[in-house]
Amino acid sequence: MARLAFSAETASRTSCARLRSATSAASEVATTIFEDPFLTLDRETWAAGPKAGTADPGFYGRAAFARWGGEEGFDPYAIVSDADASHGTALQISAKYIGERMNVPHYYGNEEPEFQWISGNIQSARSDGTIMRGWRHGYFEARMLFPEHPLPWPAFWFLNAHSILAPATSIEIDVVEHKGFEPHVYGAYLHEWGEPGERHDSSGVTTEPDMTESYNRYGVLLIGHHCVIYFNRRPIRDPATGEALVWTLSRSAEMAATDDVFWPLITLALRSDYAFPDPLLDTDKLTRLRTDYFRVYS
């Protein structure tokens, strides 16, 4: 099995010895327990379409997330040849401007010109509560190439399984959220939604590489009640202290008691909190996100 060398000295000051051991030295290794290298569109692992859940239809932003096979005559999902990908192919999720009335079931933007886009979201869960792939602990990583564009909002993120059928509370880990017009900055977030105990952590991350010109690795380490976000296999830093940033999952005990797990999503959304391009150039009516692989390490 493949091995990953962690290059971080993450949490040597935390009280969790296991976290300290896993992230304290470059010599520490982890074993791959799951990988999708995106050689094919694996429908046994991934569902496609609106975010799995029962609280709302599962859309957000300016684009409708297509099911497998596409919507409005456009299929946003493809496996494409890519010399920069680890195995020579990558998952490509595209967003296309349709620009006319759409008929996507339960989508709020069908008749709104600024919202008449088709895009994609894949996830290892379904809205009936089925978890196709889920994990509680591990290091999770996706290698991704983001689009340069005035609207994209690509993300690699996780939700907890119980939030699908019991949405009054949920846990959301946003490993990366990116804006297509900020090539050297992205956001990472931990949201524990709902009362009692709603809380939020966040951090902006500045990168040396241009994330729209090269693939980069976006990861999260989950051990016990600790959550550590990684960029290119190094933990992101607390801007106040310079130390590795370690967030606390306050609902960790609750997850353990109910055998809850996290499931991944890879999404190309379009932001609705920024002005719509006027005019929308022909070159901006199609944009693409690529993902080289998704991996889980123990």
Backbone as CSV, one residue per row, in Angstrom:
resi,resn,N_x,N_y,N_z,CA_x,CA_y,CA_z,C_x,C_y,C_z
1,MET,0.835,-1.194,0.000,0.000,0.000,0.000,0.874,1.249,0.000
2,ALA,0.316,2.301,-0.555,1.054,3.561,-0.615,1.290,4.117,0.773
3,ARG,2.384,4.840,0.918,2.737,5.451,2.197,2.822,6.959,2.043
4,LEU,2.418,7.645,3.078,2.481,9.101,3.088,3.411,9.547,4.194
5,ALA,4.390,10.382,3.868,5.282,10.943,4.881,4.749,12.300,5.304
6,PHE,4.304,12.429,6.552,3.857,13.718,7.051,5.070,14.584,7.333
7,SER,5.035,15.818,6.849,6.167,16.710,7.001,5.947,17.715,8.119
8,ALA,4.877,17.526,8.882,4.508,18.544,9.870,5.059,18.250,11.246
9,GLU,5.167,19.326,12.037,5.518,19.191,13.446,4.336,19.640,14.276
10,THR,3.137,19.231,13.831,1.895,19.895,14.179,1.667,20.183,15.643
11,ALA,1.308,19.198,16.411,0.668,19.508,17.684,1.452,18.995,18.871
12,SER,2.727,19.272,18.914,3.556,18.783,20.008,3.181,19.395,21.341
13,ARG,2.374,20.447,21.323,1.954,21.075,22.572,0.536,20.705,22.971
14,THR,-0.110,19.808,22.210,-1.452,19.396,22.592,-1.375,18.248,23.576
15,SER,-2.516,17.962,24.204,-2.567,16.907,25.217,-2.800,15.543,24.616
16,CYS,-3.039,15.480,23.317,-3.348,14.204,22.680,-2.084,13.589,22.106
17,ALA,-1.604,12.511,22.732,-0.347,11.905,22.305,-0.443,11.350,20.898
18,ARG,-1.601,10.828,20.546,-1.739,10.244,19.225,-1.658,11.319,18.154
19,LEU,-2.287,12.439,18.389,-2.179,13.539,17.450,-0.743,14.021,17.356
20,ARG,-0.090,14.133,18.494,1.302,14.584,18.521,2.185,13.641,17.734
21,SER,1.966,12.326,17.914,2.780,11.339,17.212,2.551,11.404,15.705
22,ALA,1.297,11.583,15.307,0.968,11.538,13.885,1.491,12.737,13.119
23,THR,1.723,13.842,13.781,2.047,15.056,13.050,3.330,15.711,13.506
24,SER,4.160,15.024,14.272,5.301,15.688,14.887,6.589,15.576,14.089
25,ALA,6.654,14.648,13.123,7.932,14.448,12.448,7.728,13.943,11.038
26,ALA,8.671,14.257,10.157,8.589,13.831,8.763,8.705,12.326,8.629
27,SER,9.258,11.651,9.624,9.446,10.207,9.531,8.158,9.434,9.791
28,GLU,7.126,10.102,10.337,5.866,9.416,10.581,5.207,9.086,9.243
29,VAL,4.619,7.910,9.152,3.973,7.498,7.914,2.549,7.046,8.198
30,ALA,1.736,7.056,7.171,0.368,6.575,7.266,0.097,5.664,6.090
31,THR,-0.803,4.718,6.274,-1.122,3.743,5.237,-2.405,4.139,4.527
32,THR,-2.395,4.041,3.209,-3.598,4.318,2.437,-4.629,3.237,2.694
33,ILE,-5.825,3.646,3.141,-6.900,2.667,3.365,-8.004,2.805,2.318
34,PHE,-8.006,3.915,1.579,-8.947,4.072,0.472,-8.371,5.076,-0.519
35,GLU,-8.564,4.804,-1.795,-8.173,5.770,-2.824,-9.114,5.667,-4.006
36,ASP,-9.540,6.804,-4.510,-10.163,6.874,-5.818,-9.244,7.709,-6.692
37,PRO,-8.551,7.080,-7.644,-7.654,7.813,-8.541,-8.370,8.421,-9.736
38,PHE,-9.682,8.311,-9.762,-10.519,8.865,-10.823,-10.073,8.400,-12.205
39,LEU,-9.976,7.073,-12.299,-9.780,6.445,-13.607,-11.125,6.271,-14.309
40,THR,-12.197,6.156,-13.486,-13.567,6.043,-13.973,-14.468,6.832,-13.029
41,LEU,-15.711,7.022,-13.442,-16.717,7.602,-12.560,-17.340,6.461,-11.763
42,ASP,-16.935,6.330,-10.511,-17.304,5.187,-9.684,-18.620,5.465,-8.955
43,ARG,-19.706,4.962,-9.503,-21.022,5.215,-8.918,-21.302,4.349,-7.700
44,GLU,-20.416,3.398,-7.415,-20.539,2.636,-6.174,-19.987,3.433,-4.987
45,THR,-19.123,4.387,-5.278,-18.533,5.232,-4.232,-19.222,6.582,-4.136
46,TRP,-19.606,7.137,-5.291,-20.097,8.515,-5.336,-21.513,8.600,-5.870
47,ALA,-22.310,9.419,-5.222,-23.580,9.886,-5.783,-23.351,11.286,-6.336
48,ALA,-24.185,11.702,-7.274,-24.045,13.020,-7.883,-25.362,13.772,-7.787
49,GLY,-25.254,15.087,-7.598,-26.449,15.912,-7.547,-26.461,16.810,-6.329
50,PRO,-27.640,17.279,-5.929,-27.741,18.159,-4.768,-27.148,17.520,-3.516
51,LYS,-26.683,18.356,-2.620,-26.117,17.885,-1.347,-27.113,16.974,-0.641
52,ALA,-26.625,15.810,-0.196,-27.487,14.850,0.486,-28.010,15.445,1.789
53,GLY,-29.319,15.336,1.984,-29.914,15.857,3.207,-31.421,15.882,3.093
54,THR,-32.067,16.212,4.211,-33.524,16.287,4.246,-34.022,17.651,4.696
55,ALA,-33.116,18.561,5.042,-33.527,19.876,5.543,-33.918,20.828,4.420
56,ASP,-33.345,20.639,3.221,-33.593,21.534,2.098,-33.283,20.767,0.818
57,PRO,-33.562,21.355,-0.355,-33.333,20.627,-1.614,-31.872,20.337,-1.932
58,GLY,-30.930,20.958,-1.234,-29.529,20.614,-1.421,-28.768,21.453,-2.416
59,PHE,-29.371,22.558,-2.874,-28.678,23.479,-3.766,-28.189,24.683,-2.976
60,TYR,-27.114,25.289,-3.441,-26.679,26.581,-2.911,-25.867,27.294,-3.986
61,GLY,-25.817,28.617,-3.889,-25.096,29.394,-4.879,-25.897,29.597,-6.152
62,ARG,-25.199,29.849,-7.263,-25.836,30.238,-8.521,-25.986,29.097,-9.518
63,ALA,-25.670,27.873,-9.132,-25.724,26.765,-10.090,-26.510,25.593,-9.521
64,ALA,-27.181,24.875,-10.406,-27.865,23.637,-10.035,-26.892,22.473,-10.174
65,PHE,-26.813,21.632,-9.148,-25.922,20.478,-9.177,-26.614,19.333,-9.908
66,ALA,-26.002,18.887,-10.986,-26.599,17.872,-11.845,-26.464,16.480,-11.241
67,ARG,-27.441,15.660,-11.567,-27.354,14.232,-11.266,-26.457,13.567,-12.308
68,TRP,-26.112,12.284,-12.050,-25.365,11.558,-13.071,-26.110,11.645,-14.405
69,GLY,-25.394,11.921,-15.459,-25.990,12.056,-16.778,-26.297,13.477,-17.166
70,GLY,-26.311,14.386,-16.157,-26.458,15.794,-16.456,-27.883,16.300,-16.407
71,GLU,-28.017,17.598,-16.641,-29.304,18.292,-16.680,-29.265,19.269,-17.848
72,GLU,-30.430,19.561,-18.403,-30.563,20.560,-19.468,-29.620,20.290,-20.647
73,GLY,-29.389,19.000,-20.914,-28.546,18.620,-22.039,-27.061,18.772,-21.809
74,PHE,-26.674,19.043,-20.557,-25.254,19.230,-20.253,-24.854,18.305,-19.113
75,ASP,-23.814,17.511,-19.345,-23.283,16.602,-18.328,-21.971,17.184,-17.799
76,PRO,-21.935,17.606,-16.528,-20.730,18.252,-16.006,-19.635,17.302,-15.565
77,TYR,-19.891,15.997,-15.589,-18.942,15.033,-15.031,-18.204,14.292,-16.141
78,ALA,-16.871,14.245,-16.028,-16.073,13.528,-17.025,-14.753,13.105,-16.411
79,ILE,-14.225,12.006,-16.898,-12.843,11.617,-16.623,-12.033,12.027,-17.843
80,VAL,-11.016,12.860,-17.616,-10.248,13.419,-18.731,-8.773,13.046,-18.595
81,SER,-8.107,12.953,-19.716,-6.661,12.739,-19.718,-5.968,13.996,-19.199
82,ASP,-4.966,13.787,-18.348,-4.260,14.922,-17.759,-2.851,14.475,-17.407
83,ALA,-1.882,14.999,-18.115,-0.493,14.598,-17.897,0.006,14.992,-16.515
84,ASP,-0.627,15.969,-15.875,-0.201,16.399,-14.546,-0.862,15.616,-13.421
85,ALA,-1.786,14.733,-13.756,-2.443,13.904,-12.749,-1.591,12.680,-12.438
86,SER,-1.739,12.156,-11.238,-0.879,11.071,-10.760,-0.973,9.813,-11.616
87,HIS,-2.174,9.515,-12.116,-2.375,8.309,-12.911,-2.736,8.631,-14.352
88,GLY,-2.556,9.888,-14.759,-2.799,10.269,-16.141,-4.218,10.678,-16.460
89,THR,-5.123,10.592,-15.465,-6.503,11.031,-15.660,-6.956,11.797,-14.429
90,ALA,-8.010,12.598,-14.606,-8.564,13.375,-13.503,-10.073,13.451,-13.648
91,LEU,-10.742,13.650,-12.517,-12.159,13.979,-12.529,-12.305,15.443,-12.912
92,GLN,-13.116,15.721,-13.908,-13.404,17.100,-14.284,-14.879,17.386,-14.024
93,ILE,-15.147,18.379,-13.191,-16.496,18.873,-12.973,-16.574,20.258,-13.601
94,SER,-17.520,20.442,-14.501,-17.651,21.705,-15.227,-18.919,22.429,-14.800
95,ALA,-18.891,23.744,-14.955,-20.081,24.572,-14.769,-20.334,25.317,-16.072
96,LYS,-21.566,25.231,-16.576,-21.915,25.846,-17.853,-23.119,26.760,-17.690
97,TYR,-23.033,27.919,-18.329,-24.155,28.849,-18.323,-25.160,28.424,-19.387
98,ILE,-26.390,28.128,-18.969,-27.451,27.717,-19.894,-28.144,28.945,-20.476
99,GLY,-28.440,29.919,-19.618,-28.951,31.190,-20.097,-30.384,31.185,-20.580
100,GLU,-31.173,30.207,-20.175,-32.596,30.169,-20.499,-33.304,29.357,-19.425
101,ARG,-34.620,29.428,-19.429,-35.389,28.740,-18.392,-34.990,27.266,-18.303
102,MET,-34.781,26.800,-17.072,-34.390,25.417,-16.839,-35.520,24.681,-16.110
103,ASN,-35.387,23.363,-16.053,-36.400,22.531,-15.413,-35.763,21.528,-14.457
104,VAL,-34.785,21.998,-13.682,-34.128,21.124,-12.709,-35.042,20.968,-11.504
105,PRO,-35.394,19.751,-11.117,-36.332,19.563,-10.010,-35.872,20.245,-8.722
106,HIS,-36.780,21.015,-8.130,-36.600,21.644,-6.817,-35.525,22.727,-6.787
107,TYR,-35.047,23.157,-7.954,-34.007,24.188,-7.980,-34.649,25.571,-8.010
108,TYR,-34.201,26.429,-7.099,-34.806,27.753,-6.941,-34.458,28.732,-8.057
109,GLY,-33.456,28.422,-8.868,-32.975,29.389,-9.847,-33.373,29.126,-11.275
110,ASN,-34.320,28.211,-11.505,-34.658,27.828,-12.874,-35.046,29.014,-13.764
111,GLU,-35.714,30.005,-13.200,-36.220,31.114,-13.999,-35.443,32.410,-13.794
112,GLU,-34.341,32.336,-13.077,-33.531,33.520,-12.804,-32.286,33.494,-13.686
113,PRO,-32.144,34.456,-14.602,-31.028,34.405,-15.563,-29.655,34.258,-14.918
114,GLU,-29.401,34.907,-13.790,-28.082,34.801,-13.165,-27.834,33.424,-12.564
115,PHE,-28.900,32.634,-12.368,-28.794,31.338,-11.708,-28.966,30.170,-12.682
116,GLN,-28.999,30.465,-13.959,-29.243,29.410,-14.947,-27.929,28.759,-15.387
117,TRP,-27.298,28.144,-14.416,-26.059,27.403,-14.617,-26.286,25.946,-14.208
118,ILE,-25.580,25.042,-14.870,-25.510,23.642,-14.452,-24.080,23.349,-14.033
119,SER,-23.929,22.777,-12.860,-22.609,22.416,-12.360,-22.709,21.050,-11.678
120,GLY,-21.699,20.713,-10.858,-21.668,19.369,-10.304,-21.226,19.279,-8.872
121,ASN,-21.683,18.227,-8.231,-21.307,17.886,-6.857,-21.331,16.371,-6.735
122,ILE,-20.220,15.785,-6.263,-20.221,14.351,-5.965,-20.008,14.161,-4.469
123,GLN,-20.578,13.087,-3.939,-20.566,12.853,-2.492,-20.755,11.376,-2.225
124,SER,-20.233,10.922,-1.103,-20.334,9.491,-0.805,-21.510,9.211,0.131
125,ALA,-22.627,9.890,-0.096,-23.844,9.685,0.700,-25.052,10.012,-0.159
126,ARG,-26.217,9.509,0.276,-27.475,9.790,-0.397,-28.466,10.392,0.597
127,SER,-29.488,11.038,0.068,-30.448,11.731,0.923,-31.336,10.796,1.735
128,ASP,-31.330,9.494,1.431,-32.072,8.545,2.263,-31.267,8.089,3.472
129,GLY,-30.079,8.664,3.649,-29.235,8.321,4.792,-28.171,7.293,4.488
130,THR,-28.175,6.740,3.280,-27.156,5.759,2.902,-25.778,6.419,2.854
131,ILE,-24.810,5.817,3.529,-23.430,6.274,3.485,-22.639,5.263,2.670
132,MET,-22.227,5.653,1.484,-21.506,4.757,0.595,-20.062,4.572,1.043
133,ARG,-19.468,5.657,1.539,-18.133,5.617,2.147,-18.107,6.647,3.275
134,GLY,-17.661,6.239,4.443,-17.577,7.166,5.563,-16.529,6.725,6.556
135,TRP,-15.944,7.685,7.243,-14.880,7.413,8.196,-14.988,8.395,9.359
136,ARG,-14.533,7.959,10.520,-14.509,8.855,11.680,-13.124,9.459,11.898
137,HIS,-12.073,8.652,11.712,-10.714,9.119,11.964,-9.863,8.895,10.715
138,GLY,-8.786,9.660,10.603,-7.836,9.458,9.522,-7.341,10.781,8.971
139,TYR,-6.501,10.651,7.946,-6.040,11.809,7.188,-6.669,11.702,5.808
140,PHE,-7.354,12.753,5.381,-8.130,12.764,4.148,-7.543,13.822,3.218
141,GLU,-7.366,13.449,1.952,-6.657,14.347,1.050,-7.230,14.280,-0.358
142,ALA,-7.329,15.459,-0.983,-7.655,15.553,-2.403,-6.634,16.457,-3.072
143,ARG,-6.209,16.053,-4.243,-5.284,16.869,-5.040,-6.102,17.526,-6.150
144,MET,-6.102,18.870,-6.161,-7.077,19.589,-6.970,-6.440,20.750,-7.726
145,LEU,-7.069,21.087,-8.847,-6.696,22.239,-9.664,-7.944,23.100,-9.833
146,PHE,-7.900,24.333,-9.315,-9.072,25.187,-9.281,-9.179,26.050,-10.535
147,PRO,-10.417,26.405,-10.919,-10.594,27.262,-12.094,-10.371,28.737,-11.772
148,GLU,-9.867,29.457,-12.757,-9.796,30.918,-12.688,-11.029,31.476,-13.381
149,HIS,-11.844,32.237,-12.637,-13.153,32.645,-13.154,-13.754,33.621,-12.153
150,PRO,-14.677,34.502,-12.557,-15.241,35.468,-11.611,-16.243,34.913,-10.621
151,LEU,-16.712,33.670,-10.785,-17.767,33.159,-9.913,-17.470,31.857,-9.176
152,PRO,-16.544,30.999,-9.578,-16.440,29.675,-8.980,-16.218,29.671,-7.475
153,TRP,-16.745,28.602,-6.885,-16.677,28.374,-5.442,-16.424,26.882,-5.217
154,PRO,-15.297,26.360,-5.712,-15.011,24.937,-5.527,-14.697,24.625,-4.074
155,ALA,-15.006,23.397,-3.684,-14.792,22.999,-2.294,-14.535,21.499,-2.201
156,PHE,-13.736,21.138,-1.216,-13.548,19.761,-0.751,-13.940,19.801,0.710
157,TRP,-14.982,19.033,1.088,-15.544,19.202,2.422,-16.202,17.918,2.915
158,PHE,-16.606,17.954,4.188,-17.181,16.786,4.845,-18.402,17.189,5.670
159,LEU,-19.359,16.274,5.749,-20.489,16.380,6.661,-20.607,15.082,7.443
160,ASN,-21.259,15.141,8.603,-21.444,13.924,9.382,-22.713,13.200,8.953
161,ALA,-22.701,11.882,9.079,-23.780,11.048,8.557,-25.124,11.368,9.196
162,HIS,-25.147,11.586,10.512,-26.431,11.783,11.193,-27.120,13.068,10.778
163,SER,-26.383,13.988,10.180,-26.989,15.252,9.770,-27.970,15.077,8.607
164,ILE,-27.906,13.956,7.896,-28.787,13.768,6.737,-30.237,13.609,7.186
165,LEU,-30.481,12.700,8.128,-31.851,12.423,8.573,-32.213,13.159,9.850
166,ALA,-31.221,13.713,10.534,-31.466,14.482,11.764,-30.767,15.827,11.631
167,PRO,-31.294,16.716,10.757,-30.559,17.922,10.389,-30.611,19.075,11.385
168,ALA,-31.229,18.868,12.542,-31.268,19.957,13.527,-29.867,20.354,13.973
169,THR,-28.948,19.394,13.963,-27.544,19.683,14.223,-26.712,18.997,13.143
170,SER,-25.557,19.571,12.861,-24.668,18.963,11.880,-23.255,19.448,12.126
171,ILE,-22.300,18.691,11.587,-20.888,19.072,11.641,-20.388,19.167,10.210
172,GLU,-19.806,20.292,9.882,-19.296,20.560,8.536,-17.823,20.941,8.630
173,ILE,-16.985,20.230,7.891,-15.560,20.544,7.819,-15.241,20.931,6.383
174,ASP,-14.918,22.187,6.176,-14.554,22.680,4.852,-13.032,22.691,4.757
175,VAL,-12.486,21.657,4.165,-11.036,21.543,4.033,-10.501,22.683,3.179
176,VAL,-11.247,22.994,2.119,-10.882,24.132,1.274,-12.141,24.663,0.607
177,GLU,-12.296,25.982,0.652,-13.252,26.709,-0.179,-12.465,27.791,-0.908
178,HIS,-12.643,27.856,-2.216,-11.823,28.766,-3.010,-12.692,29.697,-3.840
179,LYS,-12.179,30.872,-4.111,-12.804,31.813,-5.031,-11.915,31.916,-6.267
180,GLY,-12.511,31.804,-7.429,-11.735,31.724,-8.657,-10.956,32.958,-9.024
181,PHE,-11.176,34.055,-8.296,-10.454,35.294,-8.573,-9.421,35.605,-7.490
182,GLU,-9.157,34.644,-6.595,-8.137,34.804,-5.555,-7.162,33.630,-5.632
183,PRO,-6.202,33.683,-6.540,-5.365,32.508,-6.816,-4.431,32.109,-5.695
184,HIS,-4.209,32.975,-4.707,-3.255,32.661,-3.649,-3.886,32.649,-2.249
185,VAL,-5.214,32.599,-2.171,-5.901,32.610,-0.874,-7.076,31.647,-0.922
186,TYR,-7.269,30.875,0.165,-8.498,30.093,0.295,-8.935,30.080,1.754
187,GLY,-10.132,29.589,1.992,-10.665,29.520,3.345,-10.843,28.088,3.795
188,ALA,-10.631,27.855,5.106,-10.904,26.565,5.739,-11.802,26.828,6.948
189,TYR,-12.752,25.909,7.195,-13.769,26.178,8.208,-14.175,24.898,8.931
190,LEU,-14.538,25.064,10.200,-15.202,24.023,10.979,-16.486,24.628,11.520
191,HIS,-17.625,24.040,11.143,-18.920,24.510,11.622,-19.605,23.376,12.396
192,GLU,-19.998,23.656,13.598,-20.866,22.745,14.344,-22.208,23.469,14.469
193,TRP,-23.106,23.136,13.535,-24.358,23.848,13.384,-25.413,23.359,14.367
194,GLY,-26.285,24.269,14.807,-27.438,23.903,15.631,-27.154,23.942,17.112
195,GLU,-28.198,24.179,17.853,-28.094,24.204,19.310,-28.551,22.873,19.905
196,PRO,-27.999,22.536,21.076,-27.049,23.318,21.873,-25.610,23.213,21.345
197,GLY,-24.839,24.228,21.646,-23.405,24.174,21.387,-22.961,24.553,20.011
198,GLU,-23.757,25.365,19.285,-23.282,25.788,17.963,-21.994,26.601,18.105
199,ARG,-21.021,26.290,17.241,-19.755,27.007,17.277,-19.090,26.913,15.906
200,HIS,-18.122,27.834,15.674,-17.491,27.918,14.362,-16.021,28.299,14.511
201,ASP,-15.180,27.695,13.680,-13.770,28.074,13.551,-13.492,28.329,12.076
202,SER,-12.547,29.221,11.807,-12.215,29.508,10.416,-10.802,30.053,10.325
203,SER,-10.250,29.951,9.136,-8.931,30.517,8.883,-8.771,30.783,7.394
204,GLY,-8.230,31.929,7.059,-7.773,32.165,5.706,-6.383,31.585,5.534
205,VAL,-6.111,31.048,4.359,-4.826,30.414,4.080,-4.218,31.088,2.849
206,THR,-3.011,31.603,3.011,-2.284,32.205,1.895,-1.293,31.199,1.338
207,THR,-1.264,31.044,0.027,-0.424,30.030,-0.605,0.599,30.677,-1.522
208,GLU,1.771,30.061,-1.593,2.773,30.524,-2.554,2.401,30.129,-3.968
209,PRO,2.006,28.875,-4.227,1.617,28.530,-5.596,0.274,29.144,-5.971
210,ASP,0.112,29.414,-7.238,-1.165,29.853,-7.787,-2.054,28.617,-7.917
211,MET,-3.145,28.579,-7.163,-3.988,27.388,-7.119,-4.788,27.175,-8.389
212,THR,-4.789,28.173,-9.286,-5.474,28.016,-10.565,-4.527,27.592,-11.682
213,GLU,-3.242,27.465,-11.362,-2.255,27.086,-12.372,-1.613,25.733,-12.110
214,SER,-1.743,25.204,-10.902,-1.104,23.930,-10.585,-1.951,23.158,-9.584
215,TYR,-1.790,21.842,-9.631,-2.426,20.988,-8.635,-1.781,21.207,-7.271
216,ASN,-2.616,21.138,-6.221,-2.139,21.194,-4.844,-2.930,20.203,-4.004
217,ARG,-2.334,19.812,-2.884,-2.956,18.831,-1.992,-3.641,19.548,-0.828
218,TYR,-4.920,19.212,-0.628,-5.711,19.788,0.449,-6.135,18.652,1.365
219,GLY,-5.789,18.775,2.664,-6.018,17.651,3.556,-6.552,18.067,4.905
220,VAL,-7.096,17.071,5.626,-7.533,17.271,7.003,-7.213,16.012,7.795
221,LEU,-6.671,16.216,8.993,-6.386,15.132,9.927,-7.431,15.174,11.027
222,LEU,-8.133,14.054,11.222,-9.137,13.940,12.277,-8.711,12.835,13.230
223,ILE,-8.405,13.216,14.452,-8.030,12.265,15.502,-8.739,12.692,16.782
224,GLY,-9.583,11.797,17.304,-10.296,12.131,18.532,-11.113,13.399,18.337
225,HIS,-10.896,14.365,19.234,-11.634,15.622,19.121,-10.805,16.708,18.443
226,HIS,-9.743,16.308,17.746,-8.870,17.267,17.081,-9.095,17.257,15.568
227,CYS,-8.978,18.446,14.981,-9.124,18.650,13.540,-8.001,19.571,13.082
228,VAL,-7.166,19.086,12.156,-6.033,19.864,11.651,-6.128,19.934,10.126
229,ILE,-6.141,21.152,9.585,-6.212,21.366,8.147,-4.797,21.444,7.576
230,TYR,-4.582,20.823,6.410,-3.273,20.787,5.765,-3.340,21.393,4.364
231,PHE,-2.264,22.058,3.980,-2.041,22.470,2.593,-0.704,21.899,2.150
232,ASN,-0.742,21.107,1.081,0.461,20.435,0.583,1.206,19.711,1.703
233,ARG,0.413,18.998,2.522,0.895,18.114,3.587,1.614,18.841,4.713
234,ARG,1.350,20.110,4.853,1.825,20.872,6.007,0.613,21.505,6.687
235,PRO,0.561,21.468,8.007,-0.599,22.039,8.696,-0.649,23.550,8.522
236,ILE,-1.850,24.076,8.379,-1.967,25.519,8.311,-1.651,26.105,9.683
237,ARG,-1.272,27.371,9.714,-0.758,28.005,10.922,-1.756,28.984,11.531
238,ASP,-1.749,29.045,12.835,-2.506,30.051,13.558,-1.818,31.389,13.332
239,PRO,-2.484,32.362,12.709,-1.802,33.623,12.423,-1.388,34.386,13.676
240,ALA,-2.022,34.088,14.803,-1.695,34.791,16.043,-0.449,34.239,16.714
241,THR,-0.203,32.928,16.570,0.904,32.299,17.294,1.974,31.717,16.376
242,GLY,1.643,31.472,15.126,2.577,30.808,14.226,2.611,29.305,14.409
243,GLU,1.876,28.798,15.401,1.836,27.352,15.643,0.819,26.682,14.714
244,ALA,0.960,25.366,14.544,-0.027,24.615,13.782,-1.400,24.824,14.399
245,LEU,-2.389,25.044,13.554,-3.734,25.351,14.015,-4.487,24.047,14.255
246,VAL,-4.912,23.830,15.498,-5.643,22.629,15.883,-7.018,23.051,16.389
247,TRP,-8.046,22.650,15.661,-9.413,22.956,16.072,-9.980,21.810,16.901
248,THR,-10.983,22.123,17.697,-11.624,21.146,18.570,-13.005,20.786,18.045
249,LEU,-13.247,19.489,17.887,-14.580,18.986,17.582,-15.300,18.772,18.909
250,SER,-16.144,19.699,19.286,-16.782,19.597,20.601,-17.828,18.489,20.650
251,ARG,-18.275,18.015,19.499,-19.280,16.950,19.454,-18.653,15.582,19.197
252,SER,-17.350,15.467,19.446,-16.655,14.205,19.205,-17.245,13.069,20.032
253,ALA,-17.514,13.320,21.306,-18.068,12.264,22.171,-19.443,11.824,21.690
254,GLU,-20.224,12.775,21.236,-21.544,12.454,20.698,-21.424,11.592,19.449
255,MET,-20.452,11.907,18.580,-20.238,11.088,17.399,-19.841,9.667,17.770
256,ALA,-18.958,9.544,18.761,-18.518,8.218,19.192,-19.676,7.405,19.759
257,ALA,-20.543,8.059,20.513,-21.651,7.361,21.159,-22.679,6.857,20.149
258,THR,-22.768,7.531,19.013,-23.765,7.162,18.006,-23.148,6.521,16.758
259,ASP,-21.854,6.198,16.832,-21.154,5.584,15.695,-21.281,6.443,14.432
260,ASP,-21.226,7.744,14.600,-21.333,8.666,13.486,-20.016,8.725,12.717
261,VAL,-20.079,9.052,11.445,-18.894,9.152,10.594,-19.009,10.395,9.718
262,PHE,-17.896,10.744,9.081,-17.880,11.827,8.114,-17.876,11.264,6.689
263,TRP,-18.542,11.976,5.785,-18.545,11.596,4.364,-18.117,12.789,3.520
264,PRO,-17.352,12.546,2.445,-16.755,13.626,1.659,-17.647,14.115,0.527
265,LEU,-17.424,15.382,0.174,-18.047,15.995,-1.002,-16.975,16.743,-1.786
266,ILE,-17.079,16.692,-3.101,-16.244,17.490,-4.003,-17.210,18.275,-4.884
267,THR,-17.140,19.598,-4.801,-18.202,20.442,-5.333,-17.637,21.594,-6.153
268,LEU,-18.289,21.876,-7.272,-18.043,23.117,-7.990,-19.328,23.942,-7.932
269,ALA,-19.400,24.834,-6.956,-20.517,25.765,-6.847,-20.111,27.094,-7.482
270,LEU,-21.093,27.983,-7.619,-20.842,29.346,-8.085,-21.381,30.305,-7.035
271,ARG,-20.589,31.281,-6.665,-20.959,32.199,-5.596,-22.125,33.099,-6.020
272,SER,-22.993,33.388,-5.045,-24.102,34.301,-5.293,-23.968,35.597,-4.504
273,ASP,-22.871,35.747,-3.750,-22.676,36.942,-2.934,-21.727,37.944,-3.594
274,TYR,-21.438,37.738,-4.875,-20.639,38.685,-5.653,-21.438,39.096,-6.886
275,ALA,-21.168,40.286,-7.389,-21.906,40.798,-8.542,-21.750,39.869,-9.738
276,PHE,-22.837,39.669,-10.436,-22.801,38.859,-11.645,-22.036,39.630,-12.733
277,PRO,-21.160,38.961,-13.468,-20.384,39.663,-14.504,-21.285,40.360,-15.528
278,ASP,-20.981,41.600,-15.817,-21.756,42.380,-16.770,-20.795,43.129,-17.688
279,PRO,-20.582,42.623,-18.891,-21.269,41.461,-19.466,-20.615,40.149,-19.040
280,LEU,-21.359,39.048,-19.189,-20.780,37.721,-19.019,-20.117,37.338,-20.341
281,LEU,-18.809,37.277,-20.332,-18.064,36.988,-21.558,-18.298,35.546,-21.998
282,ASP,-18.217,35.320,-23.290,-18.363,33.951,-23.805,-17.338,33.016,-23.173
283,THR,-16.131,33.528,-22.925,-15.084,32.697,-22.335,-15.378,32.324,-20.886
284,ASP,-16.319,33.032,-20.256,-16.668,32.747,-18.863,-17.956,31.947,-18.724
285,LYS,-18.507,31.478,-19.840,-19.748,30.707,-19.771,-19.499,29.224,-19.498
286,LEU,-18.234,28.846,-19.387,-17.857,27.478,-19.054,-16.601,27.526,-18.208
287,THR,-16.603,26.803,-17.099,-15.424,26.745,-16.239,-15.314,25.344,-15.668
288,ARG,-14.095,24.953,-15.244,-13.863,23.551,-14.892,-12.993,23.413,-13.646
289,LEU,-13.340,22.450,-12.818,-12.566,22.017,-11.654,-12.022,20.620,-11.937
290,ARG,-10.744,20.409,-11.610,-10.181,19.061,-11.766,-9.704,18.528,-10.420
291,THR,-9.928,17.222,-10.228,-9.462,16.525,-9.023,-8.687,15.297,-9.454
292,ASP,-7.446,15.226,-9.038,-6.544,14.132,-9.397,-6.942,12.848,-8.671
293,TYR,-7.138,12.958,-7.345,-7.490,11.781,-6.544,-8.130,12.218,-5.234
294,PHE,-8.792,11.266,-4.600,-9.221,11.388,-3.209,-8.660,10.191,-2.466
295,ARG,-8.000,10.463,-1.317,-7.378,9.390,-0.540,-7.716,9.521,0.935
296,VAL,-7.713,8.353,1.591,-7.866,8.286,3.045,-6.704,7.472,3.595
297,TYR,-6.029,8.032,4.592,-4.908,7.363,5.249,-5.259,7.083,6.709
298,SER,-4.753,5.960,7.203,-4.969,5.630,8.620,-3.771,6.055,9.433
